[in-house]
Amino acid sequence: MPLTTTAIEPLSVDDVYWREEYAQIREDDAFLEDIVKQADLPSLLPALAAVTGDLSILRTHLRPPFPPVDTVAPANGGMSEAAQNEARELVLAALKRVRDEGLNRPRPLNDIETRAVIGFLTNGAGETDTKILTHELDIAAKKLGAPDWKRDEVAGDRPFSVAVIGTGMCGIAAMYRLKQAGVSFTAFEKNPDVGGVWWANTYPGVRLDTPTFGYSFSFAQRADWPHAFATGGEIQDYARNIVERAGLRENIHFGVEVVSLKWDESTGYWDVVTRTDNDELEHHRFNAVISAVGQLERPNIPEIEGQNAFKGVCMHSARWNHDVELRGKRVAVIGTGASAYQIVPTIVDEVEHLTVFQRSGPWMVPAPNYYDETPKAMRWLIEHVPCYGQWFRLSAFYQAAAGRLHTAITDPNWNREDSVSAKNLEVRETLTKIIREQWKNHPEHLDKIVPTYPPGGKRMLRDNGVWAAALQRPNAALVTNPIVRFTETGLVTEDGVEHPVDVVVYATGFTAAEFLDPMEIRGVSGQTIKEYWKGDAKAWGGIAVPDFPNFFILLGPNTNYVVHGSQHFMMECATEFAVEAIHQVLRRGIKGIEVKQEVLDAFVERVDAENQRRAWGRPQVSNWYKNRFGRVSQVWPFSHREYWQLTHEVDFDGDFISH
C-alpha cells in the first residue's frame, strides 16, 4: 500500500490545462527501468526533483549543456554518456519513490527551489532569463504573466472597454489577459469560429513545422498532444478548447469584420465601424483597441497573364476548396514553401500528375519524427509524473530561445554568396549532403534542388524524406522555369512549354508586408496608418505607433522568427505590454497613451541594423520578410531576452505621450 504524504492544498495556477491529480504509478521496477531508458533526462530530472522535493538529484555536473544547435539537437541536451548513466540511476530511484509514496499531485516550489531548478535547467541563468522561465513555469513561487491589478481597484467606476480584432492565437491571448484584469472587452471575428490561420488553413497535410510543445501558451500548457508536430485540426481544437475553458466565447461576435477605426481626441474613444455577414454596418465606441489580425491572413496570389482564361479550378492553400476532387486530376502547385511542402507529399499518390513550380528550393532540417505520434514512454510520463509535460515544454522552450540563431549571423569578412559565415557554410554542407543522398538516383536534378541562398535566409522546413520522395514519383515533375501565362487548359513557362493541368494550387504565401489590410485606421492627426507608414510598416516592439493612442498591434512589424524563438512568447509579451499600457491609462486617469516618434525611430534603427547582420537580411536573399523597399519588416533579429526587456521594463514616463 502506498505511503501517504501531507495533504497539499489545491494550487491557484494560471493555466487552463492545470491538473490537480495524476495517475498513480503501479508498474513494477522493470517497467520503470524501460521508461527511464527512453526518457528525456533534462526534463525528467527537474520534474522528479519538484514532485519529490529532493533537489539534491539536480547535481551541478549533470546540468545539460544544451550546445548550440547547428542542424539537429543532440539527445538529452548533449549530456555525456557518463552523466546520462548517473542521471538515469537518480531518476529511476525518484520514480520508485513517486510510486511507493503515492506522489501524484503537483508540489509548488518556493522561491529558492524555483531558482535552483531553473538554474539547473539553464546551467545558471541570469536574472532576466530566470524571470522569463518563471513566466513559463506553473509551479514557480510566483509565476509571471497574469496582470497583478484589477480594473475596479484601479479605476473605480470609470467606464472602460477594449475592442479585440481577431480571435486567432493573438486574439485568444488578448482576451485571456484582459479578462484576468477585469477589463471589459468585445472581440470581433470575421470567421464563424476562433483559430485564425488554423481555422482558415485546412489544406491536405496541414500541420505545425515547429515541435508541438513549443506551440502553446504559458497559460494553456496542454500536455496530451497526440503528435510530435501537431496537425492543423489539433491546433484548431486547442484554440477552441482554451476559449471554452477560459469562458471567452460569450465576448466574441462572429461573422463580424472591422472596417474602420477613428480616434476621437475630444472624447478619448476609438470609433469602430464593423460589417456583419449580412453587409450591415454598425458603429461602436471603445477606449482602446487591440489588433490581433496577425500577419499570415490575406492570401498572396501572383498576377499571371491569362488567369481568367483558365477553365480549370484555382485555389489558394489558405482557401482550400474541399469540394474539388483531386483524384485522377492533373494538379499544379505553385510554390515550394511550408504549405507546398505539406501539400505535395499528401496528394501526390492520388492525383494523375503533379507539377510543382519552384522559384527557389527550400532548406530543410532533418526531423524523422515529423509525422510521428507522441512516443508511448512520453505519454506515460505525462500521465503519471505531475507536471512532466510542462517540464518538457520548459526545456524545449529554453532550447528554442537560442535555436539556430548563431548559424545565421553574418561574418562581415565573408565573401561567398551561398553562405554568410564559416558556420553557415558548415550547415549548408551538412544539409546538402542529406539532399544528395535523397537524390542519389537522380543526381542530374541536384542543381534544381539544392538552394542557392544561405541557410537561414528563409524559414527552414522539417525534413523526414517525404518531400524528395514525392518529387521523384513517376507522376511528379519539378519545374523551375518561371510561369509566364495561363492558357485555357494549363500553364506556359518561359521556355515555351505548356503544362496541361486541371487544378492550380497557389502555395504562394500571404501579403504579410501589408499590415492591417484592409482596415482604415485614422489617428490623432486624421491621417491613416497606411499614410503614416507609406508602405513601410514600423511599430515600437511591433505593437505601438505614434499618432495612434491606445492602439496595440499583436504580431505586428518585426515580430517573426526564422531560426529561433517562440511565436507564442512574442504574442504573450506583446499582450502583457498592451494590458499594462491600459493599466497606466486607468491608473493615471488619462484618455490615452502613445509612443514617441523618436523612441520608435531609435527602435527601428537598432532592429534594422541587426537584421542586416542576419542571413535573411542579406542583399542576395529574396524572401517575404522584406517589403517592397527591401527592408526586413517582419523579423525580430534578437533573442527572447531583448523582447522581454522591451515589453516588460517600459519607461512609460519617458518614452510615451499621455492624452
SULGIHU-V784855 format. One record per backbone hydrogen bond with DSSP energy under -1.0 kcal/mol. NH is the residue of the N-H (numbers start at 1). CO is the residue of the C=O. Records with the same first field share a line. If there is no record, write none. Layout:
NH=CO, CO
This chain:
3=100
15=13
16=219
18=15
22=104
23=383
32=28
33=29
34=30
35=31
36=32
37=33
38=34
44=40
45=41
47=43
48=44
49=45
50=46
51=47
52=48
53=49
55=53
57=54
58=55
59=57
62=59
63=60
66=77
78=75
79=76
84=80
85=81
86=82
87=83
88=84
89=85
90=86
91=87
92=88
93=89
94=90
95=91
96=92
97=93
98=94
99=95
100=96
101=97
103=98
104=102
109=139
114=110
115=111
116=112
117=113
118=114
119=115
120=116
121=117
122=118
124=119
130=126
131=127
132=128
133=129
134=130
135=131
140=137
151=181
154=150
155=151
156=152
158=155
162=184
163=288
164=186
165=290
166=188
172=168
173=169
174=170
175=171
176=172
177=173
178=174
179=175
180=176
181=177
182=179
183=178
186=162
187=251
188=164
189=253
195=167
198=195
199=196
200=196
201=197
206=203
208=230
212=228
214=211
215=212
220=217
222=220
225=223
228=372
232=206
235=231
236=232
237=233
238=234
239=235
240=236
241=237
242=238
243=239
244=240
245=241
246=242
248=243
251=248
252=249
253=187
255=189, 191
256=189
257=275
259=273
260=273
261=520
262=271
263=522
264=269
268=264
269=264
270=286
271=262
272=284
273=260
274=282
275=257
276=280
279=276
282=274
284=272
286=270
287=161
288=161
289=550
290=163
291=552
292=165
297=295
300=509
307=304
309=306
311=488
313=502
315=504
317=506
319=316
324=321
328=350
329=326
331=353
332=503
333=355
334=505
335=357
341=337
342=338
343=339
344=340
347=343
348=344
350=347
351=347
352=329
353=329
354=475
355=331
356=477
357=333
358=479
365=461
367=463
370=367
372=369
374=226
379=375
380=376
381=377
382=378
383=379
384=380
385=381
388=385
391=387
392=388
393=389
394=390
395=391
396=392
397=393
398=394
399=395
400=396
401=397
403=399
404=563
405=402
407=404
408=405
410=613
411=420
414=411
425=421
426=422
427=423
428=424
429=425
430=426
431=427
432=428
433=429
434=430
435=431
436=432
437=433
438=434
439=435
440=437
442=439
445=442
446=443
448=445
449=445
450=446
457=454
461=363
463=365
469=465
470=466
471=467
472=468
473=470
476=473
477=354
479=356
484=492
485=492
486=305
487=490
491=499
492=485
493=497
494=482
496=493
499=491
501=489
502=330
503=330
504=313
505=332
506=315
507=334
511=298
512=510
514=511
515=513
517=514
519=516
520=259
522=261
523=527
524=547
529=521
532=528
533=529
534=530
536=533
540=544
542=539
543=540
544=540
548=545
550=593
551=548
552=289
553=543
554=291
558=633
559=634
560=634
565=400
570=566
571=567
572=568
573=569
574=570
575=571
576=572
577=573
578=574
579=575
580=576
581=577
582=578
583=579
584=580
585=581
586=582
587=583
588=584
590=585
594=657
596=655
600=596
601=597
602=598
603=599
604=600
605=601
606=602
607=603
608=604
609=605
610=606
611=607
612=608
613=610
614=611
615=408
617=614
618=615
621=618
626=623
627=631
630=627
633=625, 631
634=625
636=560
643=639
644=640
645=641
646=642
647=643
648=644
649=645
652=650
655=651
657=594
659=592
